[in-house]
Amino acid sequence: MRAVSFVTASALLSSGPLACLGCPNKCSKNGECNSLSICECSDGFTGGDCSIRTCPAGRAFSDVAKAADTAHDYDVCSGRGACVTGNCVCDTGFTGAACERTKCKRNCSYHGQCVSMRHLSETTRNHESKRYTYDQWDADKIYGCICDLGYAGFDCSLRVCPSGDDPLTITGTAQEIQLLRCTADNSSGGRVVLYFDGKPSTSIPVSASTTVLKRALESIPMIESVYITYSAGSVLCRNDGVDNIVSITFTSNFGPLPPLVAESFGMEPSSVVEIAADDSFGMLEDHNGIEYFHTQGDKENDECSNRGICDQRTGTVGFYIYLEQVADIQLANEHHTSFQCKCFDTNGDKYAGSNGYGESGDRGDCGHAVTSPISTCPGVPPCSDHGVCDPITKRCTCEESFTGGDCSLRTCEKGLAWFGYPSANDVAHDEEVECSNMGVCHRSVGECACNDGFFGAACEYMVCIRKGSQPSCSGHGTCLSMRELGLHHDDAGGLPLPVVYGSDPNGAATWDADRIFGCLCDEGFEGFDCSLRTCPLGTDSHTCSDKGICDHETGKCKCFAGWGSSDGSGNLGLNNDCGHRLKLRGYP
């Protein structure tokens, strides 16, 4: 004989109206009860009685690919946070209402802007002043810092020291000369903007003199000084059959330089602005057949002229931790002064700041040899016992994993950059840089200090979740790469159907296949970190049959009044799924 459960009417009435004959808890006043006695929850609520607040969703950083090379579907809190009473509590290193983006460390140390990969591509240019777009899955998820002038590092916590020419090398003396020709009506009112290293000049009228052009170019922060000559006339642009070849000599920027790039505004359609600044286009010929050639600079542009050490982190870390507490940006500007090289003074050989040409000056670059003659290479012993000293130039060639003018500093491992300007439309994360641009290199030991949420010798991996001292995935799952997660894909019927994520090792859309890791939870556990117990599903495949609330600490359903454990077919059973309707005396 089939067992039947009975619940007294008085017990049901004590908790409200006959809930078993209508919607549970009157849908908690957060939804409507339909004709089937099922709650239809309002936006922002879920659960069998609409009592649970929903959290926003974003594209998941890691998930099981749903098809070949297709992943990063939408997930609650983007798979990088826990939903608590309608709010996402993000894991360390992630932020946003849906934990949908990476977090810039210390707000870029108050010396930069925290932006997305998309924003970076839309608002800036690369080193060669080219523009590319970026619209991959991570375009609005991977954030990084655009540092203010004079600052560097993934978090803008490092100071940029002066660079210059090594005073003891005997080769490399050419200054960069770039050429420009503008063919346009100089009375048209048109204007030209020149870009250098991705940054624009002020607007230049087509009738500009050498003085006006010089002032405009030197308005670009990276350009210290230029010398300009016109081959014909006193105005920039001409259209009378006479070519004015403009020679632009960079007198204080050394080494091979990126090309100037021109954009014109308000000029007639037939106007042309040409620039000769690289090997592919390095010559201009004027109306008389005279050829003018671009000269590539070959002077060294070494940090501290290779004759000093830049201690980039002095006075920064502790101060910014304090600054985070007081949140006083003006205080940062007042206390954080300009930075200079620490010039070598070893073995009786002394260096100081130069004028860029080996003589004493105010560049702060250690490019002036105070002692003459210089006896040996810098360092005690020379080259710090980690390099070979050239007897002619007294310049160190450092062993692998060492760097600096005296080979006293350690290099760090390199990895593909997490954040950086695209190398082509929708192509990024393909440049190898120290600490993958997601950590700071500790030069004393040669180890990367990674940003929160990242790990690896080069900070090249995005971590699975850790809570305090607990292991990855809360001890209830396996930490796998995106490629490995794809191998655990199931078909619609729940049968294993592995898919490949990252079929092309160089695929721009699946660059993360071996770099981003996520949790694959053990059976009975769920959540972004596998910390939640899974409750039984009902015959409708809904948790607790939508007739109860899941207690994720125990993995047991707390059934609504009038409902109890079933056998999976609606009858009384031991499934703890709230799928059995309890019967009341006097009710069908």
C-alpha positions in Angstrom: 0.0 0.0 0.0 1.4 3.4 -1.0 2.4 5.6 1.9 0.6 9.0 2.1 1.8 12.0 4.1 -0.7 14.2 5.9 -0.2 17.8 7.2 -2.8 19.4 9.4 -4.7 22.4 8.1 -3.9 24.3 11.2 -0.2 23.9 10.6 -0.5 25.4 7.1 -2.7 28.2 8.3 -0.2 29.1 11.0 2.2 30.1 8.2 -0.3 32.0 6.0 -3.1 31.0 3.6 -3.2 27.6 2.1 0.1 27.9 0.3 -0.1 24.4 -1.1 -3.2 25.5 -3.1 -1.7 28.7 -4.5 1.7 30.1 -5.1 4.3 29.8 -2.3 4.6 32.8 0.0 2.4 34.8 -2.4 5.5 35.1 -4.6 7.0 37.2 -1.9 5.3 40.2 -3.4 8.0 40.1 -6.1 6.0 38.4 -8.8 2.6 37.2 -10.1 0.9 33.8 -9.4 -0.3 32.3 -12.7 -3.2 29.9 -13.3 -0.8 26.9 -12.7 0.1 28.2 -9.2 3.6 29.0 -10.5 5.3 32.3 -9.6 6.3 34.5 -12.5 9.0 36.7 -10.9 9.5 40.3 -11.6 12.9 41.5 -13.0 15.6 41.2 -10.4 14.0 38.2 -8.6 14.1 34.4 -8.9 13.3 31.2 -7.0 10.1 29.3 -6.6 8.7 32.0 -4.4 10.5 35.0 -6.1 12.3 35.6 -2.8 15.9 35.5 -4.2 17.5 38.5 -5.7 19.2 38.0 -9.0 22.7 39.4 -9.8 23.9 40.9 -13.1 25.6 38.8 -15.6 28.6 39.4 -17.9 30.6 37.5 -20.4 32.5 34.8 -18.4 36.2 35.0 -18.1 36.3 31.2 -18.1 33.7 28.5 -19.0 33.3 25.3 -20.8 33.3 26.1 -24.6 29.9 25.4 -26.1 31.3 24.7 -29.6 34.7 24.7 -31.3 36.5 27.9 -30.5 33.3 29.4 -29.1 33.2 30.3 -25.4 32.8 33.1 -22.9 29.0 32.9 -22.7 27.2 35.1 -20.2 27.3 34.0 -16.6 26.2 35.5 -13.2 28.9 37.8 -11.9 30.9 36.9 -15.0 32.1 33.7 -13.3 34.5 35.8 -11.1 32.3 36.6 -8.1 29.5 35.3 -5.8 25.9 36.6 -5.9 24.9 37.8 -2.4 21.5 39.3 -2.0 21.5 40.7 -5.5 25.0 42.1 -5.5 28.1 40.5 -6.9 31.0 40.1 -4.5 34.0 40.0 -6.8 37.0 37.9 -6.4 40.3 39.8 -5.8 41.5 41.4 -9.0 38.1 41.9 -10.6 35.5 44.6 -10.4 32.3 46.0 -11.9 28.6 45.4 -11.1 28.9 42.0 -12.7 32.7 41.5 -11.9 33.0 41.9 -15.6 36.4 43.4 -15.9 39.9 43.2 -14.4 40.8 45.8 -11.8 43.7 48.3 -12.2 46.0 48.0 -9.3 45.9 51.0 -6.9 43.9 53.0 -9.6 47.1 53.2 -11.7 48.9 54.6 -8.7 47.2 57.9 -9.3 49.5 58.5 -12.3 47.4 57.1 -15.2 44.0 56.2 -16.6 42.4 52.8 -16.2 40.8 51.9 -19.5 39.6 48.9 -21.5 41.3 47.3 -24.5 38.5 48.8 -26.7 39.0 52.3 -25.2 42.7 52.0 -25.7 42.3 51.3 -29.4 39.7 54.0 -29.9 41.5 56.9 -28.2 45.2 56.3 -28.7 47.6 55.1 -31.4 50.6 52.8 -31.3 54.3 53.6 -31.3 54.2 54.3 -35.0 51.1 56.4 -34.7 48.9 53.8 -36.5 45.3 53.2 -35.4 43.6 49.8 -35.1 40.3 48.7 -33.8 39.7 45.9 -31.2 36.4 44.0 -30.8 37.3 40.6 -29.5 35.4 39.0 -26.5 37.8 40.7 -24.0 37.5 44.2 -25.5 35.5 45.5 -22.6 36.9 43.1 -20.0 40.7 43.4 -19.9 41.6 46.7 -18.4 45.0 48.3 -18.0 46.7 51.6 -17.4 47.6 54.4 -19.8 50.4 56.1 -17.7 51.0 59.8 -17.4 54.1 61.2 -19.0 57.1 60.2 -16.9 55.5 57.1 -15.4 55.6 53.4 -16.5 54.7 49.9 -15.4 51.5 48.0 -15.6 50.2 50.0 -12.7 52.1 53.3 -13.4 54.1 52.9 -10.2 57.5 53.2 -11.9 59.3 56.4 -12.8 60.8 56.9 -16.2 64.4 58.0 -16.0 66.2 60.1 -18.6 67.9 58.3 -21.5 70.7 59.3 -23.7 73.8 58.5 -25.7 76.6 56.4 -24.2 79.6 58.8 -24.0 82.2 56.1 -24.6 81.0 54.4 -27.7 82.7 55.5 -30.9 80.0 54.4 -33.4 76.4 55.7 -33.8 76.5 59.5 -34.2 73.7 60.1 -36.7 70.7 62.2 -35.7 67.3 61.3 -37.1 66.2 63.4 -40.0 62.7 63.0 -41.4 61.3 64.7 -44.6 58.0 66.2 -45.4 56.4 67.6 -48.5 53.0 69.3 -48.5 51.3 70.1 -51.8 48.4 72.3 -51.1 47.0 75.8 -51.6 48.6 77.8 -48.7 45.8 80.3 -48.8 43.1 77.7 -48.3 43.0 77.9 -44.5 43.7 74.2 -44.3 45.6 72.7 -41.4 47.9 69.7 -40.7 48.4 67.7 -37.5 51.5 65.6 -37.1 51.6 62.6 -34.9 54.8 61.2 -33.2 54.9 58.1 -31.0 51.1 58.2 -31.1 50.7 61.7 -29.8 49.5 64.7 -31.8 51.0 68.1 -32.4 49.0 71.3 -32.2 47.3 72.3 -35.4 49.6 73.5 -38.1 48.4 76.0 -40.8 49.4 75.2 -44.3 51.1 78.6 -44.5 53.2 77.8 -41.4 56.8 79.2 -41.2 59.7 77.1 -39.8 59.2 78.8 -36.4 55.5 77.8 -36.3 56.2 74.2 -37.4 59.0 73.9 -34.8 56.7 75.1 -32.0 53.9 72.7 -33.1 56.3 69.7 -33.1 57.8 70.6 -29.8 54.3 70.7 -28.3 54.4 66.9 -28.5 55.5 65.8 -25.1 58.0 63.2 -26.3 59.8 65.6 -28.6 62.5 67.7 -26.8 63.8 69.8 -29.7 63.9 69.8 -33.5 65.8 71.8 -36.1 63.8 72.6 -39.3 64.8 73.8 -42.8 62.7 74.5 -45.9 64.2 73.9 -49.3 62.1 76.5 -51.1 60.3 79.5 -49.7 59.0 80.4 -46.2 55.7 78.6 -46.1 55.0 74.9 -45.4 52.7 74.0 -48.3 52.9 75.0 -52.0 50.9 74.2 -55.1 52.7 76.3 -57.7 54.9 73.6 -59.1 57.7 74.2 -56.7 58.4 71.6 -54.1 59.3 72.6 -50.6 61.2 69.7 -49.0 61.0 70.1 -45.2 63.9 68.6 -43.3 63.1 67.9 -39.6 66.2 67.1 -37.5 65.6 65.6 -34.1 68.4 67.1 -32.0 67.6 65.7 -28.6 65.7 62.4 -29.3 68.2 59.7 -30.1 68.2 56.3 -31.7 66.0 55.1 -34.5 62.7 57.1 -34.1 59.1 56.2 -35.1 57.9 58.1 -38.2 55.9 61.2 -38.2 52.3 60.6 -39.4 50.3 63.4 -41.0 46.5 64.1 -41.0 45.1 67.0 -42.9 42.0 69.1 -42.3 40.1 71.6 -44.4 42.4 71.1 -47.4 41.3 70.7 -51.0 40.9 67.1 -52.2 44.0 67.3 -54.4 46.2 68.1 -51.5 48.9 65.7 -50.5 51.1 65.5 -47.4 54.1 63.1 -47.8 56.6 62.0 -45.2 59.8 60.1 -45.8 60.8 58.5 -42.5 61.6 54.8 -43.0 63.3 52.3 -45.3 60.2 51.7 -47.4 59.7 55.4 -48.2 62.9 57.3 -47.3 63.5 59.7 -50.2 61.7 62.7 -51.7 62.6 64.3 -55.1 61.8 67.9 -55.8 60.8 69.7 -58.9 64.4 70.0 -60.1 65.1 66.3 -59.7 67.2 66.8 -56.5 66.8 63.9 -54.2 66.5 64.3 -50.4 67.1 61.3 -48.2 65.8 60.4 -44.7 68.5 59.7 -42.2 67.8 57.1 -39.5 69.2 58.0 -36.1 71.7 55.6 -34.7 72.9 57.2 -31.5 72.2 55.1 -28.4 69.1 56.0 -26.4 69.9 54.0 -23.3 68.3 54.5 -20.0 70.7 56.7 -17.9 73.0 56.5 -21.0 74.1 53.0 -19.8 76.3 54.9 -17.2 73.9 54.9 -14.3 71.0 53.0 -12.6 67.4 54.1 -12.6 65.8 53.0 -9.3 62.3 53.2 -10.6 60.5 52.2 -7.4 62.2 54.5 -4.8 59.6 56.4 -2.8 56.6 55.0 -4.6 55.1 51.8 -3.1 54.7 52.8 0.6 53.6 56.3 -0.4 50.8 55.0 -2.6 49.6 52.6 0.0 49.3 55.6 2.3 47.7 57.6 -0.5 45.0 55.0 -0.9 44.1 55.6 2.7 43.9 59.4 2.6 42.7 59.6 -1.1 44.5 62.9 -1.6 45.7 63.1 -5.2 46.9 66.7 -4.7 49.2 65.4 -2.0 50.7 62.9 -4.4 51.5 65.7 -6.9 53.2 67.8 -4.1 55.3 65.0 -2.6 56.3 62.9 -5.6 59.0 64.9 -7.3 60.8 64.4 -10.6 63.2 61.5 -10.9 66.9 61.3 -11.9 69.4 58.6 -12.7 72.0 57.5 -10.1 75.2 57.9 -12.1 78.0 55.4 -11.6 80.9 56.4 -9.4 83.0 53.2 -9.1 86.6 52.1 -9.6 87.6 55.8 -9.6 85.4 56.5 -12.7 82.6 59.1 -12.3 79.7 60.0 -14.6 77.2 62.9 -14.5 74.3 64.4 -16.5 75.1 65.5 -20.0 73.8 67.9 -22.7 73.2 64.8 -25.0 76.6 65.2 -26.7 78.9 64.0 -24.0 79.5 67.3 -22.4 78.2 68.4 -19.0 74.5 69.3 -19.1 71.1 69.1 -17.4 69.6 66.0 -19.0 70.2 64.0 -15.9 71.2 61.0 -18.1 74.7 60.2 -16.9 76.0 60.8 -20.4 79.0 62.9 -19.3 82.2 61.2 -18.2 83.6 63.4 -15.4 86.7 61.3 -15.1 89.1 61.2 -18.1 90.3 58.7 -19.1 87.8 56.1 -17.9 89.7 53.2 -16.6 87.3 50.2 -16.7 83.7 49.2 -16.8 81.3 50.3 -14.1 80.5 48.0 -11.2 82.4 46.4 -8.3 84.0 44.3 -9.6 83.6 45.6 -13.2 80.3 44.4 -14.6 79.4 43.2 -11.1 80.9 39.8 -12.1 77.9 39.2 -14.3 79.1 40.3 -17.6 82.1 41.0 -19.9 83.8 44.4 -20.1 84.7 45.8 -23.6 88.3 47.1 -23.2 87.6 49.9 -25.8 84.2 51.3 -24.9 84.3 50.2 -21.2 80.8 48.9 -21.8 79.4 45.8 -20.2 77.8 42.9 -22.1 75.7 41.3 -19.4 75.1 37.6 -18.9 71.7 36.2 -19.6 69.2 37.2 -16.9 71.2 40.3 -15.9 70.9 43.9 -17.1 71.9 47.4 -16.3 75.0 49.4 -17.2 76.9 47.5 -14.5 75.0 44.2 -14.9 73.8 44.5 -11.3 70.1 44.2 -12.0 68.1 41.0 -12.8 65.8 40.6 -15.7 62.4 39.0 -15.3 60.6 36.4 -17.4 58.6 37.6 -20.4 55.1 36.6 -21.5 52.5 37.8 -23.9 51.0 41.1 -22.8 47.6 41.1 -21.1 47.1 44.7 -22.0 48.5 46.6 -24.9 47.7 48.3 -28.2 46.5 46.0 -31.0 49.1 45.0 -33.6 46.3 44.9 -36.3 42.5 45.1 -36.3 41.2 42.7 -33.6 44.7 41.3 -33.0 46.3 41.8 -29.6 48.1 39.9 -26.7 50.9 39.0 -29.1 53.8 41.0 -27.8 56.2 39.5 -25.3 57.0 41.8 -22.4 58.4 41.5 -18.9 55.8 40.1 -16.4 53.3 40.1 -19.3 52.4 43.7 -18.4 50.5 42.4 -15.4 53.2 42.6 -12.8 56.3 44.5 -11.6 59.8 43.0 -12.0 61.8 43.0 -8.7 65.2 43.7 -10.1 67.1 42.5 -7.0 65.9 38.9 -7.5 64.5 38.8 -11.0 61.0 37.8 -10.0 57.7 39.2 -11.1 55.3 40.5 -8.4 51.9 39.8 -10.2 48.7 41.7 -10.0 45.9 40.2 -8.0 44.2 37.5 -10.0 47.3 36.5 -12.0 50.2 34.0 -11.5 53.1 32.4 -13.2 56.8 33.2 -13.5 55.8 35.9 -16.0 52.3 36.6 -14.6 51.1 34.9 -17.8 48.1 33.1 -16.3 44.8 34.2 -14.9 44.2 32.3 -11.7 41.4 30.0 -10.6 39.9 31.2 -7.4 41.5 31.1 -4.0 40.0 32.1 -0.7 42.7 32.9 1.9 44.7 29.7 2.4 42.2 27.4 0.7 43.3 25.7 -2.5 42.1 26.5 -5.9 38.4 25.8 -6.5 37.7 25.5 -2.7 39.0 21.9 -2.7 35.9 20.8 -4.6 37.0 21.2 -8.2 39.8 21.1 -10.7 41.6 24.2 -12.0 41.8 24.0 -15.8 42.7 26.1 -18.8 40.1 27.2 -21.3 41.5 24.6 -23.7 41.2 21.9 -21.0 37.7 23.0 -20.0 36.5 22.5 -23.6 37.3 18.8 -23.4 34.6 18.5 -20.7 31.8 19.7 -22.9 28.6 17.6 -22.8 25.9 17.4 -25.5 22.3 18.4 -24.9 21.6 14.9 -23.5 24.4 15.2 -21.0 26.8 12.8 -22.7 30.5 13.8 -23.1 31.2 15.6 -26.4 34.6 17.3 -26.2 35.2 20.4 -28.2 38.4 22.2 -29.1 39.0 25.7 -27.9 42.1 27.2 -29.4 42.4 25.1 -32.5 44.7 27.7 -34.1 47.6 28.4 -31.7 47.8 31.9 -33.2 44.1 32.5 -33.3 43.3 36.1 -32.3 39.9 35.3 -30.9 41.2 32.3 -28.8 44.4 33.9 -27.5 43.4 32.9 -24.0 43.2 29.1 -24.6 46.2 28.3 -22.5 46.3 31.5 -20.3 42.9 31.8 -18.6 42.0 29.2 -16.0 38.7 28.4 -14.4 37.1 25.8 -12.1 35.5 22.6 -13.2 33.5 21.6 -10.1 33.2 18.1 -8.6 29.8 16.5 -8.7 27.6 18.0 -6.0 29.3 21.4 -6.0 28.8 24.5 -8.1 29.6 28.2 -8.1 32.4 30.2 -9.7 34.7 28.8 -7.0 33.0 25.4 -6.4 32.1 26.5 -2.8 28.4 25.9 -3.1 26.6 22.6 -2.5 24.3 21.6 -5.3 20.7 20.8 -4.4 18.6 18.1 -6.1 16.7 18.8 -9.3 13.0 18.0 -9.8 11.4 16.3 -12.7 11.2 19.7 -14.4 15.0 20.0 -14.1 14.5 23.0 -11.7 16.4 23.1 -8.5 14.2 21.9 -5.6 11.4 21.6 -8.3 10.9 25.3 -7.8 8.9 24.3 -4.7 11.6 25.1 -2.2 14.8 27.0 -1.6 18.3 25.5 -1.9 20.5 25.7 1.1 23.9 25.8 -0.6 25.7 25.1 2.6 24.2 21.7 3.1 23.0 20.9 -0.4 19.4 20.3 0.9 16.2 21.8 -0.2 14.0 23.7 2.2 10.6 23.0 0.8 7.7 25.4 0.8 4.6 24.6 2.9 2.7 21.8 1.3 5.6 20.2 -0.5 8.0 17.4 0.4 10.6 15.0 -0.9 9.6 12.9 -3.9 10.8 9.7 -5.6 11.4 11.7 -8.9 7.9 10.9 -10.2 5.8 13.1 -7.9 5.3 10.4 -5.3 6.6 10.4 -1.8 10.3 9.5 -1.8 13.8 10.3 -0.6 15.1 12.7 -3.3 14.8 15.8 -1.1 13.6 17.6 -4.2 10.3 19.2 -3.0 8.7 17.4 -5.9 5.9 15.7 -3.9 2.7 17.5 -3.0 1.7 16.8 0.5 -2.0 15.9 1.1 -4.2 17.6 3.6 -7.1 16.0 5.4 -10.2 17.2 3.7 -8.4 18.4 0.5 -7.9 16.4 -2.7 
